[in-house]
Amino acid sequence: MIENPQISAVLEYIEARERELGEQAGQLRSRIGELTARLDELDAESENLPITRKTLLAIPAPAPAEETSRLTCRTTRPTGRYSPPSATQAGR
């Protein structure tokens, strides 16, 4: 042990400061990890949006309303009650 009280006090301060800095650095590393994960999520979504846009723009425009109703009338039988078109009818 060091006999000089001034040096002992400085060494104690250095040890306490090292602990504080270690704790702060650990907290920052943890926060950086959280922010990196969030950034990865945002990047992935940003990459998906242009693909979604391209897909939507590639979908053919629907047939004009007159043609659609004429096609629907030919493919369905009247039942007296409304029922939404089935998935196969909607895709035609």
C-alpha positions as CSV (number, residue, x, y, z in Angstrom):
1,M,0.0,0.0,0.0
2,I,1.2,3.5,-0.7
3,E,2.1,5.6,2.3
4,N,1.4,9.0,0.7
5,P,-2.2,10.0,1.5
6,Q,-2.4,12.4,-1.6
7,I,-1.4,9.6,-3.9
8,S,-3.8,7.2,-2.2
9,A,-6.6,9.7,-2.7
10,V,-5.8,10.2,-6.4
11,L,-5.7,6.4,-6.9
12,E,-9.1,6.0,-5.2
13,Y,-10.5,8.7,-7.5
14,I,-9.0,7.0,-10.6
15,E,-10.6,3.7,-9.5
16,A,-14.0,5.3,-8.9
17,R,-13.8,7.1,-12.2
18,E,-12.9,3.9,-14.1
19,R,-16.0,2.2,-12.6
20,E,-18.2,5.2,-13.5
21,L,-16.9,5.3,-17.1
22,G,-17.2,1.5,-17.4
23,E,-20.9,1.7,-16.4
24,Q,-21.6,4.6,-18.7
25,A,-19.9,2.8,-21.6
26,G,-21.9,-0.3,-20.9
27,Q,-25.1,1.7,-21.0
28,L,-24.1,3.4,-24.2
29,R,-23.2,0.0,-25.8
30,S,-26.6,-1.3,-24.8
31,R,-28.4,1.7,-26.2
32,I,-26.3,1.5,-29.4
33,G,-27.4,-2.2,-29.8
34,E,-31.1,-1.2,-29.4
35,L,-30.8,1.7,-31.9
36,T,-28.9,-0.6,-34.3
37,A,-31.8,-3.1,-34.2
38,R,-34.4,-0.4,-34.7
39,L,-32.3,1.0,-37.6
40,D,-32.2,-2.5,-39.2
41,E,-36.0,-2.7,-38.9
42,L,-36.4,0.7,-40.6
43,D,-33.9,-0.2,-43.4
44,A,-35.8,-3.5,-44.1
45,E,-39.1,-1.7,-44.3
46,S,-37.5,1.0,-46.6
47,E,-36.3,-1.8,-48.8
48,N,-39.7,-3.4,-49.0
49,L,-41.7,-0.2,-49.9
50,P,-40.3,0.1,-53.5
51,I,-41.0,-3.6,-54.1
52,T,-44.5,-3.1,-52.9
53,R,-44.9,0.0,-55.2
54,K,-43.5,-1.9,-58.2
55,T,-45.9,-4.8,-57.5
56,L,-48.9,-2.6,-57.2
57,L,-48.0,-0.7,-60.4
58,A,-47.7,-4.0,-62.2
59,I,-51.3,-5.1,-61.4
60,P,-53.4,-4.6,-64.5
61,A,-56.1,-1.9,-64.4
62,P,-59.6,-3.2,-63.7
63,A,-62.0,-3.6,-66.6
64,P,-64.4,-0.7,-67.2
65,A,-67.6,-0.8,-65.0
66,E,-69.9,-1.7,-67.9
67,E,-67.8,-4.6,-68.9
68,T,-67.4,-5.8,-65.3
69,S,-71.1,-5.8,-64.7
70,R,-71.8,-7.7,-68.0
71,L,-69.2,-10.3,-67.0
72,T,-70.6,-10.6,-63.5
73,C,-74.2,-11.1,-64.8
74,R,-73.0,-14.0,-67.1
75,T,-71.2,-15.8,-64.3
76,T,-73.7,-15.6,-61.4
77,R,-77.2,-16.8,-60.8
78,P,-79.7,-14.5,-59.1
79,T,-80.5,-15.7,-55.6
80,G,-82.6,-12.8,-54.3
81,R,-80.0,-11.8,-51.7
82,Y,-76.7,-10.0,-52.0
83,S,-73.6,-12.0,-51.6
84,P,-70.1,-10.6,-52.3
85,P,-68.3,-12.2,-55.2
86,S,-66.1,-15.2,-54.4
87,A,-62.4,-15.1,-54.7
88,T,-62.5,-16.8,-58.1
89,Q,-65.1,-14.4,-59.5
90,A,-63.2,-11.4,-58.1
91,G,-60.0,-12.6,-59.9
92,R,-61.7,-12.8,-63.3
